[in-house]
Structures are given as structure tokens and as C-alpha cells.
Amino acid sequence: MLDGAADIAERFHFWSGASGRRYVHTIYSLVECPAIPAGNYILVHRDAHDRQLVLAVGRVGHSAASLNLAEIRRRGAELGANEVHVHLLAPNAKLSRLIETDLRSGQCSGIVASLAAGM
């Protein structure tokens, strides 16, 4: 793979909802995540073996981007996340709520399986 393509692959991830729809997310470390506008996020713990464990699926809706970042970092720190996967393509709050529900439902089985496996 070309270096540029590898860099892009490391910065983006597609998460699937229960509907089967895929949503592209930009990946940030919890510490380096910038202030973001209203949107959806997934808090992830990536371990030393590059396995991703979804810790939470959520949505922020403050008009101040710094408040959204503060909420994400607080929640991420509480759960032990080291990555934030951000989806900002929902055109309005109603669709953002639908995306959150779809992603949460789609990732729920993975969260339960990981907990059962002792991750």
C-alpha cells in the first residue's frame, strides 16, 4: 500500500449500524481530539494487539465546540478510552440521533461479546 493510502486508512474507520448502513468516522486519540461541532462519536479502547473495543456510542449537541470536546474527553477518561471516532456528516440533530441509535444497536453485540470474552 502507498504511504499516503496507509495514512488515510489509519485516520478513518467505517462502523456499521444495526441497519447495515456504514458510517465513516475520523479517528483521533482521546488527548489529541480537536474541539468538534455537534455530531456523533464512538469511544474506543485500542489495545497493544491493535484490537478495538467499543466502550460507548454517543452524540454531542452543544453549540460550543469546546463543550462537546470536554464532554467527550470526560466520558472517555471515565471509561478508559484512548481513541475517539468522530462522525460529523449528519445534516441535522434528528438524523444524528438516528445514527447514534443505529450505531449503538449495531455495536451492542460486539460490546457484549467482548465483555464475555474478558477483554
N, C-alpha and C positions, 0 to 999 in steps of 0.2 A: 504494500500500500504506500502511496506517496505520503511524504511527511505532512503536507497540508491536509490530506484526507484523514490521516490518523488523528491530527489535532482536532478536526471537526467532529470525528467520531467520539472523542473523549469529552467534548463540550456539550453534546446533545444526547438525549435518550428518549425513545418513544415508550410511553407507558400505555397499556391497554385498559379500557374500561370494561365493565360487565357487558356493555352493548357490543363489544368487539371493536369499537372505534379506538383509534390510536391517537395519542396526543403528544406532540413534540415538546420536550422540556429542555431548558438550558440548565446545565449543571454548574453549581458553584460550591465551593467549600463553605461551611457554615460561617467561618470567620471572614471570608473574602466576599461574601454575597453583598452586592450593592443595594442601596435603597431602591425599592421597586414600587411601581404603581399597583393599583388593585389587580389581583389575579389569583391564580391557583398555585399551590406548591405541594411537593411531596418531600417529607423529611426522611432521609436515608442514612443508615449506618453502613459504610463500606468497610469490610474487614481486610486484613492483611492478605487474604487469598482472593481479593477483588470481588467477593460476593456482596450483593446488595440486599439489605434488609429494610423493607419499608416500615417506618415507625409511625408515621402519621400522614394523612392526606387532608389538606385544608385549603382555606381560601382567606385572603385578606381583602379588606374593602375600605380602608381608611383613605381619605383624600390626600393625606400627607404620606409620601413615600417612606419617610424616616420612621413613622409609626408602624407601617407594615413590616419594615425590616426589624424593628425592635420586637414585634410580636413573634416573628419567625425565629429570631435568634433565641428569645426566651424559651419558646416551646422546644426548639431544637436542643438547647442546652439541658432542659429538663429530661428529655428522652434519650440523650446520648447520641444525637445525630452528628455526623461530620460532613454531610452534604445536604444541600437544598436544591431540589429540582423544580424549576420555575416555569410555569406555562402562562403566558400573557396574551394569548390570542382570542380569548372570549370577548365578543364585542359589547357585552353588557352584563350587569350583575345577575340577571336571571339565568343566562347561559353559563355563567361562571358557577352558579350553584348547581346546575345540572351536570356540569363537568366534574365538579367535586363529588357529587353523589355517584356518578358513573365510575370514576376512578376509585373511590373508596370501596364500592361494591366489587369492582374488578380485582382489587388488590387484597381484599379481605381474606380470600382463601390462601393466598401466599403468606400473609401475616400469621394466620393460624397454623399453617404447615411449618413455618419457621420456628414458631414457639414450641410446637410439639416435638420438633427435632432438636430442641435445646440450643438454638443459635442465640 
